[in-house]
């Protein structure tokens, strides 16, 4: 019962800060996301231990049924041209 309450609390906390997180998505406590509003996680997705997502301007989207490897590092951007 307590575990379910904690899981529900974490879900609402994550959802409030992030672009979209499905109820069946899972983030481990060691995951670091530098721009949560650009994080989108759909059904049955998970980010595992020591994952770092630096999504400065672009969105990071995990489609249904995907998971990250331990120690994943993702750096996104909009790749603007420099004149």
PDB file with one MODEL, atoms N, CA, C and O in Angstrom:
MODEL        1
ATOM      1  N   UNK A   1       0.820  -1.190   0.000  1.00  0.00           N
ATOM      2  CA  UNK A   1       0.000   0.000   0.000  1.00  0.00           C
ATOM      3  C   UNK A   1       0.866   1.258   0.000  1.00  0.00           C
ATOM      4  O   UNK A   1       0.631   2.176  -0.786  1.00  0.00           O
ATOM      5  N   UNK A   2       1.859   1.301   0.873  1.00  0.00           N
ATOM      6  CA  UNK A   2       2.745   2.473   0.943  1.00  0.00           C
ATOM      7  C   UNK A   2       3.539   2.613  -0.351  1.00  0.00           C
ATOM      8  O   UNK A   2       3.757   3.724  -0.834  1.00  0.00           O
ATOM      9  N   UNK A   3       3.966   1.495  -0.904  1.00  0.00           N
ATOM     10  CA  UNK A   3       4.729   1.522  -2.150  1.00  0.00           C
ATOM     11  C   UNK A   3       3.885   2.127  -3.285  1.00  0.00           C
ATOM     12  O   UNK A   3       4.387   2.893  -4.107  1.00  0.00           O
ATOM     13  N   UNK A   4       2.614   1.772  -3.311  1.00  0.00           N
ATOM     14  CA  UNK A   4       1.713   2.306  -4.333  1.00  0.00           C
ATOM     15  C   UNK A   4       1.530   3.813  -4.163  1.00  0.00           C
ATOM     16  O   UNK A   4       1.481   4.544  -5.153  1.00  0.00           O
ATOM     17  N   UNK A   5       1.429   4.279  -2.932  1.00  0.00           N
ATOM     18  CA  UNK A   5       1.283   5.716  -2.657  1.00  0.00           C
ATOM     19  C   UNK A   5       2.534   6.465  -3.086  1.00  0.00           C
ATOM     20  O   UNK A   5       2.444   7.528  -3.701  1.00  0.00           O
ATOM     21  N   UNK A   6       3.695   5.917  -2.765  1.00  0.00           N
ATOM     22  CA  UNK A   6       4.959   6.555  -3.150  1.00  0.00           C
ATOM     23  C   UNK A   6       5.074   6.607  -4.676  1.00  0.00           C
ATOM     24  O   UNK A   6       5.467   7.632  -5.234  1.00  0.00           O
ATOM     25  N   UNK A   7       4.734   5.506  -5.348  1.00  0.00           N
ATOM     26  CA  UNK A   7       4.812   5.462  -6.806  1.00  0.00           C
ATOM     27  C   UNK A   7       3.879   6.503  -7.420  1.00  0.00           C
ATOM     28  O   UNK A   7       4.248   7.175  -8.383  1.00  0.00           O
ATOM     29  N   UNK A   8       2.684   6.638  -6.872  1.00  0.00           N
ATOM     30  CA  UNK A   8       1.707   7.603  -7.378  1.00  0.00           C
ATOM     31  C   UNK A   8       2.211   9.036  -7.156  1.00  0.00           C
ATOM     32  O   UNK A   8       2.067   9.884  -8.037  1.00  0.00           O
ATOM     33  N   UNK A   9       2.799   9.306  -5.989  1.00  0.00           N
ATOM     34  CA  UNK A   9       3.353  10.628  -5.698  1.00  0.00           C
ATOM     35  C   UNK A   9       4.457  10.967  -6.688  1.00  0.00           C
ATOM     36  O   UNK A   9       4.481  12.069  -7.236  1.00  0.00           O
ATOM     37  N   UNK A  10       5.380  10.025  -6.923  1.00  0.00           N
ATOM     38  CA  UNK A  10       6.476  10.258  -7.861  1.00  0.00           C
ATOM     39  C   UNK A  10       5.951  10.506  -9.259  1.00  0.00           C
ATOM     40  O   UNK A  10       6.482  11.345  -9.987  1.00  0.00           O
ATOM     41  N   UNK A  11       4.900   9.772  -9.640  1.00  0.00           N
ATOM     42  CA  UNK A  11       4.325   9.960 -10.969  1.00  0.00           C
ATOM     43  C   UNK A  11       3.817  11.393 -11.133  1.00  0.00           C
ATOM     44  O   UNK A  11       4.117  12.041 -12.136  1.00  0.00           O
ATOM     45  N   UNK A  12       3.056  11.892 -10.165  1.00  0.00           N
ATOM     46  CA  UNK A  12       2.517  13.242 -10.278  1.00  0.00           C
ATOM     47  C   UNK A  12       3.618  14.283 -10.217  1.00  0.00           C
ATOM     48  O   UNK A  12       3.540  15.296 -10.912  1.00  0.00           O
ATOM     49  N   UNK A  13       4.646  14.061  -9.401  1.00  0.00           N
ATOM     50  CA  UNK A  13       5.771  14.989  -9.320  1.00  0.00           C
ATOM     51  C   UNK A  13       6.500  15.055 -10.658  1.00  0.00           C
ATOM     52  O   UNK A  13       6.812  16.141 -11.147  1.00  0.00           O
ATOM     53  N   UNK A  14       6.774  13.883 -11.253  1.00  0.00           N
ATOM     54  CA  UNK A  14       7.471  13.827 -12.532  1.00  0.00           C
ATOM     55  C   UNK A  14       6.629  14.449 -13.641  1.00  0.00           C
ATOM     56  O   UNK A  14       7.141  15.199 -14.472  1.00  0.00           O
ATOM     57  N   UNK A  15       5.342  14.137 -13.649  1.00  0.00           N
ATOM     58  CA  UNK A  15       4.464  14.629 -14.699  1.00  0.00           C
ATOM     59  C   UNK A  15       4.355  16.150 -14.659  1.00  0.00           C
ATOM     60  O   UNK A  15       4.286  16.792 -15.707  1.00  0.00           O
ATOM     61  N   UNK A  16       4.341  16.721 -13.485  1.00  0.00           N
ATOM     62  CA  UNK A  16       4.225  18.162 -13.344  1.00  0.00           C
ATOM     63  C   UNK A  16       5.426  18.875 -13.954  1.00  0.00           C
ATOM     64  O   UNK A  16       5.275  19.949 -14.535  1.00  0.00           O
ATOM     65  N   UNK A  17       6.592  18.302 -13.833  1.00  0.00           N
ATOM     66  CA  UNK A  17       7.816  18.944 -14.302  1.00  0.00           C
ATOM     67  C   UNK A  17       8.162  18.604 -15.744  1.00  0.00           C
ATOM     68  O   UNK A  17       8.913  19.340 -16.383  1.00  0.00           O
ATOM     69  N   UNK A  18       7.632  17.509 -16.267  1.00  0.00           N
ATOM     70  CA  UNK A  18       8.047  17.002 -17.574  1.00  0.00           C
ATOM     71  C   UNK A  18       7.020  17.314 -18.659  1.00  0.00           C
ATOM     72  O   UNK A  18       5.872  17.658 -18.379  1.00  0.00           O
ATOM     73  N   UNK A  19       7.474  17.182 -19.913  1.00  0.00           N
ATOM     74  CA  UNK A  19       6.582  17.383 -21.043  1.00  0.00           C
ATOM     75  C   UNK A  19       5.442  16.386 -21.018  1.00  0.00           C
ATOM     76  O   UNK A  19       4.276  16.781 -21.040  1.00  0.00           O
ATOM     77  N   UNK A  20       5.759  15.088 -20.972  1.00  0.00           N
ATOM     78  CA  UNK A  20       4.752  14.040 -20.853  1.00  0.00           C
ATOM     79  C   UNK A  20       5.423  12.778 -20.322  1.00  0.00           C
ATOM     80  O   UNK A  20       6.481  12.377 -20.806  1.00  0.00           O
ATOM     81  N   UNK A  21       4.802  12.162 -19.332  1.00  0.00           N
ATOM     82  CA  UNK A  21       5.250  10.871 -18.825  1.00  0.00           C
ATOM     83  C   UNK A  21       4.014  10.008 -18.622  1.00  0.00           C
ATOM     84  O   UNK A  21       3.098  10.375 -17.886  1.00  0.00           O
ATOM     85  N   UNK A  22       4.001   8.861 -19.282  1.00  0.00           N
ATOM     86  CA  UNK A  22       2.887   7.923 -19.146  1.00  0.00           C
ATOM     87  C   UNK A  22       2.868   7.315 -17.745  1.00  0.00           C
ATOM     88  O   UNK A  22       3.889   7.300 -17.057  1.00  0.00           O
ATOM     89  N   UNK A  23       1.714   6.817 -17.328  1.00  0.00           N
ATOM     90  CA  UNK A  23       1.626   6.170 -16.023  1.00  0.00           C
ATOM     91  C   UNK A  23       2.449   4.890 -15.968  1.00  0.00           C
ATOM     92  O   UNK A  23       2.839   4.454 -14.885  1.00  0.00           O
ATOM     93  N   UNK A  24       2.719   4.281 -17.124  1.00  0.00           N
ATOM     94  CA  UNK A  24       3.492   3.040 -17.138  1.00  0.00           C
ATOM     95  C   UNK A  24       4.983   3.284 -17.395  1.00  0.00           C
ATOM     96  O   UNK A  24       5.758   2.330 -17.473  1.00  0.00           O
ATOM     97  N   UNK A  25       5.388   4.546 -17.527  1.00  0.00           N
ATOM     98  CA  UNK A  25       6.810   4.873 -17.712  1.00  0.00           C
ATOM     99  C   UNK A  25       7.501   4.892 -16.351  1.00  0.00           C
ATOM    100  O   UNK A  25       6.866   5.137 -15.326  1.00  0.00           O
ATOM    101  N   UNK A  26       8.814   4.630 -16.353  1.00  0.00           N
ATOM    102  CA  UNK A  26       9.552   4.541 -15.096  1.00  0.00           C
ATOM    103  C   UNK A  26      10.899   5.243 -15.215  1.00  0.00           C
ATOM    104  O   UNK A  26      11.651   5.018 -16.164  1.00  0.00           O
ATOM    105  N   UNK A  27      11.192   6.097 -14.235  1.00  0.00           N
ATOM    106  CA  UNK A  27      12.498   6.756 -14.128  1.00  0.00           C
ATOM    107  C   UNK A  27      13.156   6.297 -12.842  1.00  0.00           C
ATOM    108  O   UNK A  27      12.548   6.378 -11.775  1.00  0.00           O
ATOM    109  N   UNK A  28      14.376   5.820 -12.924  1.00  0.00           N
ATOM    110  CA  UNK A  28      15.125   5.461 -11.716  1.00  0.00           C
ATOM    111  C   UNK A  28      15.561   6.736 -11.001  1.00  0.00           C
ATOM    112  O   UNK A  28      15.709   7.776 -11.643  1.00  0.00           O
ATOM    113  N   UNK A  29      15.769   6.680  -9.688  1.00  0.00           N
ATOM    114  CA  UNK A  29      16.171   7.885  -8.936  1.00  0.00           C
ATOM    115  C   UNK A  29      17.506   8.482  -9.361  1.00  0.00           C
ATOM    116  O   UNK A  29      17.751   9.663  -9.117  1.00  0.00           O
ATOM    117  N   UNK A  30      18.372   7.699  -9.989  1.00  0.00           N
ATOM    118  CA  UNK A  30      19.691   8.209 -10.379  1.00  0.00           C
ATOM    119  C   UNK A  30      19.692   8.885 -11.754  1.00  0.00           C
ATOM    120  O   UNK A  30      20.746   9.324 -12.213  1.00  0.00           O
ATOM    121  N   UNK A  31      18.552   8.978 -12.413  1.00  0.00           N
ATOM    122  CA  UNK A  31      18.448   9.629 -13.723  1.00  0.00           C
ATOM    123  C   UNK A  31      18.542  11.142 -13.539  1.00  0.00           C
ATOM    124  O   UNK A  31      17.907  11.710 -12.650  1.00  0.00           O
ATOM    125  N   UNK A  32      19.347  11.793 -14.397  1.00  0.00           N
ATOM    126  CA  UNK A  32      19.473  13.252 -14.363  1.00  0.00           C
ATOM    127  C   UNK A  32      18.970  13.807 -15.693  1.00  0.00           C
ATOM    128  O   UNK A  32      19.486  13.467 -16.757  1.00  0.00           O
ATOM    129  N   UNK A  33      17.956  14.665 -15.616  1.00  0.00           N
ATOM    130  CA  UNK A  33      17.402  15.316 -16.803  1.00  0.00           C
ATOM    131  C   UNK A  33      17.555  16.813 -16.604  1.00  0.00           C
ATOM    132  O   UNK A  33      17.045  17.369 -15.631  1.00  0.00           O
ATOM    133  N   UNK A  34      18.258  17.471 -17.524  1.00  0.00           N
ATOM    134  CA  UNK A  34      18.554  18.888 -17.348  1.00  0.00           C
ATOM    135  C   UNK A  34      17.443  19.815 -17.819  1.00  0.00           C
ATOM    136  O   UNK A  34      17.416  20.978 -17.415  1.00  0.00           O
ATOM    137  N   UNK A  35      16.540  19.352 -18.645  1.00  0.00           N
ATOM    138  CA  UNK A  35      15.402  20.165 -19.107  1.00  0.00           C
ATOM    139  C   UNK A  35      14.165  19.285 -19.113  1.00  0.00           C
ATOM    140  O   UNK A  35      13.743  18.828 -20.176  1.00  0.00           O
ATOM    141  N   UNK A  36      13.568  19.036 -17.943  1.00  0.00           N
ATOM    142  CA  UNK A  36      12.441  18.099 -17.841  1.00  0.00           C
ATOM    143  C   UNK A  36      11.260  18.424 -18.743  1.00  0.00           C
ATOM    144  O   UNK A  36      10.542  17.514 -19.158  1.00  0.00           O
ATOM    145  N   UNK A  37      11.039  19.694 -19.058  1.00  0.00           N
ATOM    146  CA  UNK A  37       9.888  20.032 -19.891  1.00  0.00           C
ATOM    147  C   UNK A  37      10.034  19.502 -21.321  1.00  0.00           C
ATOM    148  O   UNK A  37       9.051  19.461 -22.062  1.00  0.00           O
ATOM    149  N   UNK A  38      11.244  19.095 -21.718  1.00  0.00           N
ATOM    150  CA  UNK A  38      11.473  18.524 -23.041  1.00  0.00           C
ATOM    151  C   UNK A  38      11.579  16.997 -23.017  1.00  0.00           C
ATOM    152  O   UNK A  38      12.054  16.394 -23.979  1.00  0.00           O
ATOM    153  N   UNK A  39      11.140  16.375 -21.928  1.00  0.00           N
ATOM    154  CA  UNK A  39      11.195  14.918 -21.797  1.00  0.00           C
ATOM    155  C   UNK A  39       9.804  14.332 -22.033  1.00  0.00           C
ATOM    156  O   UNK A  39       8.835  14.728 -21.386  1.00  0.00           O
ATOM    157  N   UNK A  40       9.720  13.383 -22.967  1.00  0.00           N
ATOM    158  CA  UNK A  40       8.461  12.720 -23.307  1.00  0.00           C
ATOM    159  C   UNK A  40       8.679  11.212 -23.260  1.00  0.00           C
ATOM    160  O   UNK A  40       9.483  10.667 -24.016  1.00  0.00           O
ATOM    161  N   UNK A  41       7.952  10.542 -22.363  1.00  0.00           N
ATOM    162  CA  UNK A  41       8.082   9.089 -22.204  1.00  0.00           C
ATOM    163  C   UNK A  41       6.692   8.462 -22.330  1.00  0.00           C
ATOM    164  O   UNK A  41       5.779   8.787 -21.571  1.00  0.00           O
ATOM    165  N   UNK A  42       6.550   7.563 -23.298  1.00  0.00           N
ATOM    166  CA  UNK A  42       5.254   6.945 -23.553  1.00  0.00           C
ATOM    167  C   UNK A  42       5.150   5.597 -22.845  1.00  0.00           C
ATOM    168  O   UNK A  42       6.028   5.254 -22.054  1.00  0.00           O
ATOM    169  N   UNK A  43       4.108   4.836 -23.109  1.00  0.00           N
ATOM    170  CA  UNK A  43       3.796   3.596 -22.389  1.00  0.00           C
ATOM    171  C   UNK A  43       4.964   2.599 -22.367  1.00  0.00           C
ATOM    172  O   UNK A  43       5.651   2.393 -23.367  1.00  0.00           O
ATOM    173  N   UNK A  44       5.158   1.997 -21.204  1.00  0.00           N
ATOM    174  CA  UNK A  44       6.139   0.928 -20.981  1.00  0.00           C
ATOM    175  C   UNK A  44       7.556   1.330 -21.382  1.00  0.00           C
ATOM    176  O   UNK A  44       8.258   0.568 -22.046  1.00  0.00           O
ATOM    177  N   UNK A  45       7.971   2.524 -20.977  1.00  0.00           N
ATOM    178  CA  UNK A  45       9.338   2.969 -21.216  1.00  0.00           C
ATOM    179  C   UNK A  45      10.053   3.130 -19.879  1.00  0.00           C
ATOM    180  O   UNK A  45       9.413   3.327 -18.846  1.00  0.00           O
ATOM    181  N   UNK A  46      11.377   3.045 -19.903  1.00  0.00           N
ATOM    182  CA  UNK A  46      12.124   3.218 -18.656  1.00  0.00           C
ATOM    183  C   UNK A  46      13.509   3.788 -18.919  1.00  0.00           C
ATOM    184  O   UNK A  46      14.156   3.477 -19.919  1.00  0.00           O
ATOM    185  N   UNK A  47      13.939   4.622 -17.999  1.00  0.00           N
ATOM    186  CA  UNK A  47      15.307   5.142 -17.982  1.00  0.00           C
ATOM    187  C   UNK A  47      15.985   4.526 -16.773  1.00  0.00           C
ATOM    188  O   UNK A  47      15.511   4.678 -15.647  1.00  0.00           O
ATOM    189  N   UNK A  48      17.093   3.832 -16.998  1.00  0.00           N
ATOM    190  CA  UNK A  48      17.740   3.067 -15.937  1.00  0.00           C
ATOM    191  C   UNK A  48      18.861   3.854 -15.262  1.00  0.00           C
ATOM    192  O   UNK A  48      19.028   5.052 -15.495  1.00  0.00           O
ATOM    193  N   UNK A  49      19.615   3.163 -14.430  1.00  0.00           N
ATOM    194  CA  UNK A  49      20.634   3.770 -13.575  1.00  0.00           C
ATOM    195  C   UNK A  49      21.651   4.621 -14.332  1.00  0.00           C
ATOM    196  O   UNK A  49      22.096   4.281 -15.428  1.00  0.00           O
ATOM    197  N   UNK A  50      21.996   5.736 -13.701  1.00  0.00           N
ATOM    198  CA  UNK A  50      23.056   6.639 -14.162  1.00  0.00           C
ATOM    199  C   UNK A  50      22.833   7.200 -15.564  1.00  0.00           C
ATOM    200  O   UNK A  50      23.802   7.496 -16.263  1.00  0.00           O
ATOM    201  N   UNK A  51      21.596   7.352 -15.983  1.00  0.00           N
ATOM    202  CA  UNK A  51      21.281   7.961 -17.271  1.00  0.00           C
ATOM    203  C   UNK A  51      21.330   9.477 -17.131  1.00  0.00           C
ATOM    204  O   UNK A  51      20.823  10.035 -16.157  1.00  0.00           O
ATOM    205  N   UNK A  52      21.941  10.139 -18.107  1.00  0.00           N
ATOM    206  CA  UNK A  52      22.005  11.604 -18.130  1.00  0.00           C
ATOM    207  C   UNK A  52      21.418  12.065 -19.453  1.00  0.00           C
ATOM    208  O   UNK A  52      21.843  11.619 -20.519  1.00  0.00           O
ATOM    209  N   UNK A  53      20.434  12.965 -19.382  1.00  0.00           N
ATOM    210  CA  UNK A  53      19.821  13.510 -20.585  1.00  0.00           C
ATOM    211  C   UNK A  53      19.979  15.024 -20.546  1.00  0.00           C
ATOM    212  O   UNK A  53      19.394  15.699 -19.699  1.00  0.00           O
ATOM    213  N   UNK A  54      20.776  15.547 -21.472  1.00  0.00           N
ATOM    214  CA  UNK A  54      20.998  16.985 -21.580  1.00  0.00           C
ATOM    215  C   UNK A  54      20.212  17.460 -22.808  1.00  0.00           C
ATOM    216  O   UNK A  54      20.756  17.555 -23.908  1.00  0.00           O
ATOM    217  N   UNK A  55      18.954  17.749 -22.604  1.00  0.00           N
ATOM    218  CA  UNK A  55      18.082  18.160 -23.708  1.00  0.00           C
ATOM    219  C   UNK A  55      17.867  19.658 -23.626  1.00  0.00           C
ATOM    220  O   UNK A  55      16.874  20.134 -23.075  1.00  0.00           O
ATOM    221  N   UNK A  56      18.811  20.387 -24.183  1.00  0.00           N
ATOM    222  CA  UNK A  56      18.819  21.834 -24.034  1.00  0.00           C
ATOM    223  C   UNK A  56      17.674  22.507 -24.778  1.00  0.00           C
ATOM    224  O   UNK A  56      16.898  23.243 -24.168  1.00  0.00           O
ATOM    225  N   UNK A  57      17.552  22.275 -26.067  1.00  0.00           N
ATOM    226  CA  UNK A  57      16.497  22.920 -26.853  1.00  0.00           C
ATOM    227  C   UNK A  57      15.592  21.927 -27.553  1.00  0.00           C
ATOM    228  O   UNK A  57      14.448  22.259 -27.862  1.00  0.00           O
ATOM    229  N   UNK A  58      16.058  20.742 -27.809  1.00  0.00           N
ATOM    230  CA  UNK A  58      15.268  19.741 -28.521  1.00  0.00           C
ATOM    231  C   UNK A  58      14.581  18.806 -27.537  1.00  0.00           C
ATOM    232  O   UNK A  58      14.947  18.748 -26.363  1.00  0.00           O
ATOM    233  N   UNK A  59      13.588  18.077 -28.020  1.00  0.00           N
ATOM    234  CA  UNK A  59      12.859  17.129 -27.181  1.00  0.00           C
ATOM    235  C   UNK A  59      13.561  15.777 -27.182  1.00  0.00           C
ATOM    236  O   UNK A  59      14.159  15.374 -28.180  1.00  0.00           O
ATOM    237  N   UNK A  60      13.480  15.086 -26.050  1.00  0.00           N
ATOM    238  CA  UNK A  60      13.918  13.698 -25.955  1.00  0.00           C
ATOM    239  C   UNK A  60      12.649  12.862 -25.830  1.00  0.00           C
ATOM    240  O   UNK A  60      11.913  12.988 -24.851  1.00  0.00           O
ATOM    241  N   UNK A  61      12.390  12.004 -26.828  1.00  0.00           N
ATOM    242  CA  UNK A  61      11.154  11.230 -26.869  1.00  0.00           C
ATOM    243  C   UNK A  61      11.485   9.737 -26.844  1.00  0.00           C
ATOM    244  O   UNK A  61      12.276   9.247 -27.650  1.00  0.00           O
ATOM    245  N   UNK A  62      10.861   9.027 -25.900  1.00  0.00           N
ATOM    246  CA  UNK A  62      10.979   7.565 -25.848  1.00  0.00           C
ATOM    247  C   UNK A  62       9.639   6.978 -26.272  1.00  0.00           C
ATOM    248  O   UNK A  62       8.614   7.224 -25.637  1.00  0.00           O
ATOM    249  N   UNK A  63       9.659   6.201 -27.348  1.00  0.00           N
ATOM    250  CA  UNK A  63       8.428   5.592 -27.858  1.00  0.00           C
ATOM    251  C   UNK A  63       8.063   4.371 -27.027  1.00  0.00           C
ATOM    252  O   UNK A  63       8.851   3.911 -26.202  1.00  0.00           O
ATOM    253  N   UNK A  64       6.870   3.854 -27.251  1.00  0.00           N
ATOM    254  CA  UNK A  64       6.339   2.730 -26.478  1.00  0.00           C
ATOM    255  C   UNK A  64       7.275   1.522 -26.476  1.00  0.00           C
ATOM    256  O   UNK A  64       7.844   1.159 -27.505  1.00  0.00           O
ATOM    257  N   UNK A  65       7.422   0.913 -25.308  1.00  0.00           N
ATOM    258  CA  UNK A  65       8.164  -0.334 -25.160  1.00  0.00           C
ATOM    259  C   UNK A  65       9.674  -0.212 -25.252  1.00  0.00           C
ATOM    260  O   UNK A  65      10.342  -1.200 -25.556  1.00  0.00           O
ATOM    261  N   UNK A  66      10.234   0.954 -25.003  1.00  0.00           N
ATOM    262  CA  UNK A  66      11.691   1.101 -25.084  1.00  0.00           C
ATOM    263  C   UNK A  66      12.294   1.344 -23.697  1.00  0.00           C
ATOM    264  O   UNK A  66      11.618   1.768 -22.760  1.00  0.00           O
ATOM    265  N   UNK A  67      13.589   1.056 -23.611  1.00  0.00           N
ATOM    266  CA  UNK A  67      14.313   1.236 -22.348  1.00  0.00           C
ATOM    267  C   UNK A  67      15.732   1.684 -22.662  1.00  0.00           C
ATOM    268  O   UNK A  67      16.244   1.446 -23.756  1.00  0.00           O
ATOM    269  N   UNK A  68      16.356   2.334 -21.694  1.00  0.00           N
ATOM    270  CA  UNK A  68      17.729   2.791 -21.887  1.00  0.00           C
ATOM    271  C   UNK A  68      18.705   1.786 -21.279  1.00  0.00           C
ATOM    272  O   UNK A  68      18.340   0.974 -20.429  1.00  0.00           O
ATOM    273  N   UNK A  69      19.937   1.861 -21.732  1.00  0.00           N
ATOM    274  CA  UNK A  69      21.005   1.060 -21.150  1.00  0.00           C
ATOM    275  C   UNK A  69      21.532   1.785 -19.914  1.00  0.00           C
ATOM    276  O   UNK A  69      21.324   2.987 -19.754  1.00  0.00           O
ATOM    277  N   UNK A  70      22.204   1.056 -19.058  1.00  0.00           N
ATOM    278  CA  UNK A  70      22.815   1.664 -17.874  1.00  0.00           C
ATOM    279  C   UNK A  70      23.919   2.617 -18.329  1.00  0.00           C
ATOM    280  O   UNK A  70      24.755   2.262 -19.160  1.00  0.00           O
ATOM    281  N   UNK A  71      23.911   3.826 -17.778  1.00  0.00           N
ATOM    282  CA  UNK A  71      24.939   4.804 -18.108  1.00  0.00           C
ATOM    283  C   UNK A  71      24.725   5.531 -19.423  1.00  0.00           C
ATOM    284  O   UNK A  71      25.675   6.092 -19.970  1.00  0.00           O
ATOM    285  N   UNK A  72      23.514   5.540 -19.944  1.00  0.00           N
ATOM    286  CA  UNK A  72      23.215   6.232 -21.198  1.00  0.00           C
ATOM    287  C   UNK A  72      23.444   7.732 -21.051  1.00  0.00           C
ATOM    288  O   UNK A  72      23.067   8.321 -20.038  1.00  0.00           O
ATOM    289  N   UNK A  73      24.059   8.353 -22.054  1.00  0.00           N
ATOM    290  CA  UNK A  73      24.261   9.800 -22.095  1.00  0.00           C
ATOM    291  C   UNK A  73      23.659  10.305 -23.394  1.00  0.00           C
ATOM    292  O   UNK A  73      24.061   9.874 -24.475  1.00  0.00           O
ATOM    293  N   UNK A  74      22.691  11.221 -23.296  1.00  0.00           N
ATOM    294  CA  UNK A  74      22.042  11.794 -24.477  1.00  0.00           C
ATOM    295  C   UNK A  74      22.223  13.302 -24.406  1.00  0.00           C
ATOM    296  O   UNK A  74      21.924  13.931 -23.390  1.00  0.00           O
ATOM    297  N   UNK A  75      22.721  13.878 -25.509  1.00  0.00           N
ATOM    298  CA  UNK A  75      22.863  15.328 -25.610  1.00  0.00           C
ATOM    299  C   UNK A  75      22.115  15.751 -26.856  1.00  0.00           C
ATOM    300  O   UNK A  75      22.473  15.356 -27.966  1.00  0.00           O
ATOM    301  N   UNK A  76      21.071  16.558 -26.675  1.00  0.00           N
ATOM    302  CA  UNK A  76      20.290  17.015 -27.826  1.00  0.00           C
ATOM    303  C   UNK A  76      20.487  18.507 -28.016  1.00  0.00           C
ATOM    304  O   UNK A  76      20.971  19.199 -27.120  1.00  0.00           O
ATOM    305  N   UNK A  77      20.115  18.991 -29.167  1.00  0.00           N
ATOM    306  CA  UNK A  77      20.187  20.412 -29.471  1.00  0.00           C
ATOM    307  C   UNK A  77      19.467  20.658 -30.773  1.00  0.00           C
ATOM    308  O   UNK A  77      18.899  19.740 -31.364  1.00  0.00           O
ATOM    309  N   UNK A  78      19.490  21.893 -31.218  1.00  0.00           N
ATOM    310  CA  UNK A  78      18.810  22.184 -32.471  1.00  0.00           C
ATOM    311  C   UNK A  78      19.787  22.320 -33.638  1.00  0.00           C
ATOM    312  O   UNK A  78      19.352  22.554 -34.765  1.00  0.00           O
ATOM    313  N   UNK A  79      21.063  22.184 -33.409  1.00  0.00           N
ATOM    314  CA  UNK A  79      22.100  22.183 -34.434  1.00  0.00           C
ATOM    315  C   UNK A  79      21.988  23.395 -35.366  1.00  0.00           C
ATOM    316  O   UNK A  79      21.911  23.251 -36.586  1.00  0.00           O
ATOM    317  N   UNK A  80      21.980  24.569 -34.778  1.00  0.00           N
ATOM    318  CA  UNK A  80      21.870  25.795 -35.576  1.00  0.00           C
ATOM    319  C   UNK A  80      23.135  25.986 -36.395  1.00  0.00           C
ATOM    320  O   UNK A  80      24.230  25.607 -35.979  1.00  0.00           O
ATOM    321  N   UNK A  81      22.963  26.586 -37.575  1.00  0.00           N
ATOM    322  CA  UNK A  81      24.107  26.907 -38.418  1.00  0.00           C
ATOM    323  C   UNK A  81      24.864  28.094 -37.842  1.00  0.00           C
ATOM    324  O   UNK A  81      24.262  29.043 -37.340  1.00  0.00           O
ATOM    325  N   UNK A  82      26.161  28.035 -37.918  1.00  0.00           N
ATOM    326  CA  UNK A  82      27.000  29.142 -37.459  1.00  0.00           C
ATOM    327  C   UNK A  82      27.558  29.815 -38.709  1.00  0.00           C
ATOM    328  O   UNK A  82      28.145  29.154 -39.566  1.00  0.00           O
ATOM    329  N   UNK A  83      27.377  31.114 -38.810  1.00  0.00           N
ATOM    330  CA  UNK A  83      27.859  31.843 -40.004  1.00  0.00           C
ATOM    331  C   UNK A  83      29.218  32.423 -39.782  1.00  0.00           C
ATOM    332  O   UNK A  83      29.770  33.063 -40.678  1.00  0.00           O
TER     333      UNK A  83
ENDMDL
END
